[in-house]
Amino acid sequence: MLEGSEGTERRGSHPGRSPNKLRDFSQGEGGILRDNFGLDGRPPIYDEKDFERRFRLPRIVFDRVNRDILSVPYFQQRVNATGDMQSSTLQKVAAALRVLAYGLPADEVDEYARLADSTINETVLRFTRFVIEKYKPLYLREPTQADLQRIMDDYAEAGFPGCMGCVDCSHWV
């Protein structure tokens, strides 16, 4: 069981339990590919600007995270006990980013990614942990004095002298 997910008991199959929904994972992945990356030689439905608005990050960053997360067994596509392919890495990453980007509940993302809400919740938890562990040393570090000066110079040039950010103008000591 995932560390920190106590209380999320998986009961599995037993008499009286309702059967799993037939989610057709390949159709979910196909929709994500068609909409955002193009499919069968056709261009994607959503261009670069739409992609960035929908996922709140550029496609190149999405591709990097998607590629990096392949090293995590949970995100690798597997075959289930019946021999069917399970959800893909792309579906899980897209679902996690939609939840994080829009603050959507898992059952609303289910219709897009074709994943169960419990899977989406687990995926968001594992995705955020992965991003923090993988990218924290490079992107979530404390700013250096040179970083702070460069940011403050940029904001001063834009008309906000002494400001560290346009939203709340937080001042760093």
DRENBAMAR-875011 format. One record per residue (C-alpha): residue number from 1; residue in three letters; chain; x, y, z. Coordinates in nm, 4 decimals. Each point is the difference from the previous one (the first is absolute). Layout:
N
+-----+--------+--------+----------+----------+----------+
! num ! residu ! chaine !        x !        y !        z !
+-----+--------+--------+----------+----------+----------+
! NUM !    ALA !      A !        X !        Y !        Z !
...
+-----+--------+--------+----------+----------+----------+
This chain:
173
+-----+--------+--------+----------+----------+----------+
! num ! residu ! chaine !        x !        y !        z !
+-----+--------+--------+----------+----------+----------+
!   1 !    MET !      A !   0.0000 !   0.0000 !   0.0000 !
!   2 !    LEU !      A !   0.1224 !   0.3507 !  -0.0759 !
!   3 !    GLU !      A !   0.1581 !   0.1730 !   0.2958 !
!   4 !    GLY !      A !  -0.2383 !   0.2584 !   0.1383 !
!   5 !    SER !      A !  -0.3097 !  -0.1551 !  -0.1555 !
!   6 !    GLU !      A !  -0.1202 !  -0.1790 !   0.3108 !
!   7 !    GLY !      A !  -0.3724 !  -0.0603 !   0.0056 !
!   8 !    THR !      A !  -0.0286 !  -0.0523 !  -0.3767 !
!   9 !    GLU !      A !  -0.0653 !  -0.3720 !   0.0166 !
!  10 !    ARG !      A !  -0.0268 !  -0.1804 !  -0.3326 !
!  11 !    ARG !      A !  -0.2512 !  -0.2800 !   0.0355 !
!  12 !    GLY !      A !   0.0288 !  -0.1674 !  -0.3401 !
!  13 !    SER !      A !  -0.2546 !  -0.2433 !  -0.1399 !
!  14 !    HIS !      A !  -0.2382 !  -0.1860 !   0.2231 !
!  15 !    PRO !      A !  -0.3651 !  -0.1095 !  -0.0126 !
!  16 !    GLY !      A !  -0.2441 !   0.2876 !   0.0181 !
!  17 !    ARG !      A !   0.2462 !   0.2638 !  -0.1129 !
!  18 !    SER !      A !  -0.0967 !   0.1831 !  -0.3180 !
!  19 !    PRO !      A !   0.2195 !  -0.0775 !  -0.3018 !
!  20 !    ASN !      A !   0.2582 !   0.2422 !  -0.1348 !
!  21 !    LYS !      A !  -0.1159 !   0.2406 !  -0.2677 !
!  22 !    LEU !      A !   0.1214 !  -0.0688 !  -0.3517 !
!  23 !    ARG !      A !   0.1968 !   0.3228 !  -0.0448 !
!  24 !    ASP !      A !   0.1681 !  -0.0770 !  -0.3346 !
!  25 !    PHE !      A !   0.3400 !   0.1419 !   0.0890 !
!  26 !    SER !      A !   0.1134 !   0.0020 !  -0.3628 !
!  27 !    GLN !      A !  -0.2864 !   0.2336 !  -0.0912 !
!  28 !    GLY !      A !   0.0955 !   0.2340 !   0.2864 !
!  29 !    GLU !      A !   0.3627 !   0.0087 !  -0.1103 !
!  30 !    GLY !      A !  -0.1076 !   0.0429 !  -0.3628 !
!  31 !    GLY !      A !  -0.2095 !   0.3039 !   0.0909 !
!  32 !    ILE !      A !   0.2891 !   0.1622 !   0.1851 !
!  33 !    LEU !      A !   0.2358 !  -0.0710 !  -0.2905 !
!  34 !    ARG !      A !  -0.2495 !   0.1269 !  -0.2601 !
!  35 !    ASP !      A !  -0.0819 !   0.3172 !   0.1915 !
!  36 !    ASN !      A !   0.3493 !   0.1025 !   0.1056 !
!  37 !    PHE !      A !   0.2650 !  -0.1744 !  -0.2099 !
!  38 !    GLY !      A !  -0.1621 !  -0.1015 !  -0.3278 !
!  39 !    LEU !      A !  -0.0871 !  -0.3520 !  -0.1055 !
!  40 !    ASP !      A !   0.0352 !  -0.2004 !  -0.3221 !
!  41 !    GLY !      A !   0.1896 !   0.2776 !  -0.1747 !
!  42 !    ARG !      A !  -0.2611 !   0.2649 !   0.0822 !
!  43 !    PRO !      A !   0.0927 !   0.3118 !   0.1962 !
!  44 !    PRO !      A !  -0.1190 !   0.0382 !   0.3594 !
!  45 !    ILE !      A !  -0.3359 !   0.1654 !   0.0592 !
!  46 !    TYR !      A !   0.1514 !   0.2365 !   0.2572 !
!  47 !    ASP !      A !   0.2965 !   0.2154 !  -0.1020 !
!  48 !    GLU !      A !   0.2921 !   0.0991 !   0.2218 !
!  49 !    LYS !      A !  -0.1881 !   0.2894 !   0.1603 !
!  50 !    ASP !      A !  -0.3043 !  -0.2183 !   0.0752 !
!  51 !    PHE !      A !   0.2231 !  -0.2762 !   0.1388 !
!  52 !    GLU !      A !   0.1700 !   0.2388 !   0.2397 !
!  53 !    ARG !      A !  -0.3333 !   0.1395 !   0.1157 !
!  54 !    ARG !      A !  -0.1506 !  -0.3470 !   0.0490 !
!  55 !    PHE !      A !   0.2936 !  -0.1499 !   0.1933 !
!  56 !    ARG !      A !   0.1508 !   0.3211 !   0.1420 !
!  57 !    LEU !      A !   0.3439 !  -0.0857 !  -0.1396 !
!  58 !    PRO !      A !   0.1667 !  -0.0043 !  -0.3421 !
!  59 !    ARG !      A !  -0.0110 !  -0.3226 !  -0.2026 !
!  60 !    ILE !      A !   0.3796 !  -0.0333 !   0.0221 !
!  61 !    VAL !      A !  -0.0198 !  -0.0065 !   0.3820 !
!  62 !    PHE !      A !  -0.2891 !  -0.2496 !  -0.0147 !
!  63 !    ASP !      A !   0.2094 !  -0.2228 !  -0.2282 !
!  64 !    ARG !      A !   0.2988 !   0.0184 !   0.2351 !
!  65 !    VAL !      A !  -0.2032 !  -0.0893 !   0.3088 !
!  66 !    ASN !      A !  -0.1783 !  -0.2781 !  -0.1891 !
!  67 !    ARG !      A !   0.3359 !  -0.1415 !  -0.1138 !
!  68 !    ASP !      A !   0.1619 !   0.0321 !   0.3453 !
!  69 !    ILE !      A !  -0.2910 !  -0.1632 !   0.1822 !
!  70 !    LEU !      A !   0.0315 !  -0.3167 !  -0.2100 !
!  71 !    SER !      A !   0.2678 !  -0.1148 !   0.2464 !
!  72 !    VAL !      A !  -0.2652 !  -0.0302 !   0.2732 !
!  73 !    PRO !      A !  -0.1642 !  -0.3462 !  -0.0089 !
!  74 !    TYR !      A !  -0.3453 !   0.1331 !   0.0976 !
!  75 !    PHE !      A !  -0.0111 !   0.2158 !  -0.3141 !
!  76 !    GLN !      A !   0.1090 !  -0.2751 !  -0.2401 !
!  77 !    GLN !      A !  -0.2767 !  -0.1583 !  -0.2066 !
!  78 !    ARG !      A !  -0.0629 !  -0.3570 !   0.1106 !
!  79 !    VAL !      A !  -0.2091 !  -0.2986 !  -0.0967 !
!  80 !    ASN !      A !  -0.2648 !  -0.0989 !   0.2561 !
!  81 !    ALA !      A !  -0.0860 !  -0.3523 !   0.1164 !
!  82 !    THR !      A !  -0.2428 !  -0.0469 !  -0.2908 !
!  83 !    GLY !      A !   0.2674 !   0.0877 !  -0.2585 !
!  84 !    ASP !      A !  -0.1406 !   0.3455 !  -0.0806 !
!  85 !    MET !      A !   0.2176 !   0.3117 !  -0.0174 !
!  86 !    GLN !      A !  -0.0506 !   0.2371 !   0.2891 !
!  87 !    SER !      A !   0.0155 !   0.3802 !  -0.0065 !
!  88 !    SER !      A !   0.2993 !   0.1629 !  -0.1646 !
!  89 !    THR !      A !   0.2559 !   0.2394 !   0.1412 !
!  90 !    LEU !      A !  -0.1473 !   0.2725 !  -0.2193 !
!  91 !    GLN !      A !  -0.3486 !  -0.0485 !   0.1491 !
!  92 !    LYS !      A !   0.1278 !   0.0161 !   0.3550 !
!  93 !    VAL !      A !   0.2163 !   0.3084 !  -0.0581 !
!  94 !    ALA !      A !  -0.2782 !   0.1796 !  -0.1890 !
!  95 !    ALA !      A !  -0.2530 !  -0.0837 !   0.2728 !
!  96 !    ALA !      A !   0.2302 !   0.1185 !   0.2800 !
!  97 !    LEU !      A !   0.0768 !   0.3248 !  -0.1793 !
!  98 !    ARG !      A !  -0.3680 !   0.0701 !  -0.0714 !
!  99 !    VAL !      A !  -0.0845 !  -0.0478 !   0.3688 !
! 100 !    LEU !      A !   0.2886 !   0.2230 !   0.1061 !
! 101 !    ALA !      A !  -0.0496 !   0.2624 !  -0.2728 !
! 102 !    TYR !      A !  -0.3724 !   0.0509 !   0.0515 !
! 103 !    GLY !      A !  -0.0604 !  -0.1322 !   0.3499 !
! 104 !    LEU !      A !  -0.2455 !  -0.2475 !  -0.1487 !
! 105 !    PRO !      A !  -0.1430 !  -0.2899 !   0.1955 !
! 106 !    ALA !      A !   0.1251 !  -0.3403 !  -0.1122 !
! 107 !    ASP !      A !  -0.3395 !  -0.1158 !  -0.1266 !
! 108 !    GLU !      A !  -0.0121 !   0.2931 !  -0.2440 !
! 109 !    VAL !      A !   0.3391 !  -0.0929 !  -0.1465 !
! 110 !    ASP !      A !  -0.1204 !  -0.3616 !  -0.0282 !
! 111 !    GLU !      A !  -0.2091 !   0.0903 !  -0.3033 !
! 112 !    TYR !      A !   0.3067 !   0.1362 !  -0.1808 !
! 113 !    ALA !      A !   0.2735 !  -0.2404 !   0.1072 !
! 114 !    ARG !      A !  -0.2219 !  -0.3090 !   0.0491 !
! 115 !    LEU !      A !   0.1506 !  -0.0810 !   0.3382 !
! 116 !    ALA !      A !  -0.1842 !  -0.0808 !   0.3219 !
! 117 !    ASP !      A !  -0.0109 !   0.2830 !   0.2508 !
! 118 !    SER !      A !   0.1984 !  -0.2087 !   0.2506 !
! 119 !    THR !      A !   0.2692 !  -0.0508 !  -0.2662 !
! 120 !    ILE !      A !   0.0046 !   0.3714 !  -0.0770 !
! 121 !    ASN !      A !   0.0335 !   0.0900 !   0.3684 !
! 122 !    GLU !      A !   0.2860 !  -0.2487 !   0.0414 !
! 123 !    THR !      A !   0.1609 !   0.1303 !  -0.3187 !
! 124 !    VAL !      A !  -0.0141 !   0.3639 !   0.1138 !
! 125 !    LEU !      A !   0.1629 !  -0.0946 !   0.3307 !
! 126 !    ARG !      A !   0.2776 !  -0.1995 !  -0.1672 !
! 127 !    PHE !      A !   0.0440 !   0.2598 !  -0.2751 !
! 128 !    THR !      A !   0.0489 !   0.2887 !   0.2429 !
! 129 !    ARG !      A !   0.2440 !  -0.2029 !   0.2084 !
! 130 !    PHE !      A !   0.1948 !  -0.0886 !  -0.3140 !
! 131 !    VAL !      A !   0.0182 !   0.3602 !  -0.1206 !
! 132 !    ILE !      A !   0.1217 !   0.1235 !   0.3373 !
! 133 !    GLU !      A !   0.2635 !  -0.2740 !   0.0357 !
! 134 !    LYS !      A !   0.1218 !   0.0227 !  -0.3601 !
! 135 !    TYR !      A !   0.0007 !   0.3742 !  -0.0623 !
! 136 !    LYS !      A !   0.0401 !   0.1566 !   0.3445 !
! 137 !    PRO !      A !   0.3805 !   0.0192 !  -0.0125 !
! 138 !    LEU !      A !  -0.0086 !   0.1901 !  -0.3289 !
! 139 !    TYR !      A !  -0.3235 !   0.2004 !   0.0004 !
! 140 !    LEU !      A !  -0.1198 !   0.0267 !   0.3591 !
! 141 !    ARG !      A !   0.3214 !   0.1254 !   0.1534 !
! 142 !    GLU !      A !   0.0387 !   0.3168 !   0.2023 !
! 143 !    PRO !      A !   0.0753 !   0.2935 !  -0.2303 !
! 144 !    THR !      A !   0.3582 !   0.1267 !   0.0044 !
! 145 !    GLN !      A !   0.0818 !   0.3656 !   0.0514 !
! 146 !    ALA !      A !   0.0647 !   0.0242 !  -0.3760 !
! 147 !    ASP !      A !  -0.3456 !  -0.1545 !  -0.0717 !
! 148 !    LEU !      A !  -0.1700 !   0.2480 !   0.2317 !
! 149 !    GLN !      A !   0.1829 !   0.2958 !  -0.1532 !
! 150 !    ARG !      A !  -0.0864 !  -0.1099 !  -0.3553 !
! 151 !    ILE !      A !  -0.3693 !  -0.0436 !   0.0911 !
! 152 !    MET !      A !  -0.0124 !   0.3341 !   0.1787 !
! 153 !    ASP !      A !   0.1687 !   0.1707 !  -0.2973 !
! 154 !    ASP !      A !  -0.2568 !  -0.1541 !  -0.2370 !
! 155 !    TYR !      A !  -0.2903 !   0.1225 !   0.2146 !
! 156 !    ALA !      A !   0.1571 !   0.3439 !   0.0456 !
! 157 !    GLU !      A !   0.0255 !   0.0277 !  -0.3791 !
! 158 !    ALA !      A !  -0.3715 !  -0.0895 !  -0.0221 !
! 159 !    GLY !      A !  -0.0881 !   0.2761 !   0.2466 !
! 160 !    PHE !      A !   0.0020 !  -0.1955 !   0.3274 !
! 161 !    PRO !      A !   0.3230 !   0.1015 !   0.1791 !
! 162 !    GLY !      A !   0.0896 !  -0.2062 !   0.3068 !
! 163 !    CYS !      A !  -0.2593 !  -0.2623 !  -0.0887 !
! 164 !    MET !      A !   0.0538 !  -0.3783 !  -0.0144 !
! 165 !    GLY !      A !  -0.3293 !  -0.0822 !  -0.1690 !
! 166 !    CYS !      A !  -0.2918 !   0.1840 !  -0.1591 !
! 167 !    VAL !      A !  -0.2718 !  -0.1798 !   0.1930 !
! 168 !    ASP !      A !   0.0896 !   0.1029 !   0.3524 !
! 169 !    CYS !      A !   0.3279 !   0.1943 !  -0.0359 !
! 170 !    SER !      A !   0.1667 !  -0.2085 !   0.2666 !
! 171 !    HIS !      A !   0.3263 !   0.1530 !   0.1114 !
! 172 !    TRP !      A !   0.2919 !  -0.2255 !   0.0864 !
! 173 !    VAL !      A !   0.2359 !   0.1120 !   0.2734 !
+-----+--------+--------+----------+----------+----------+
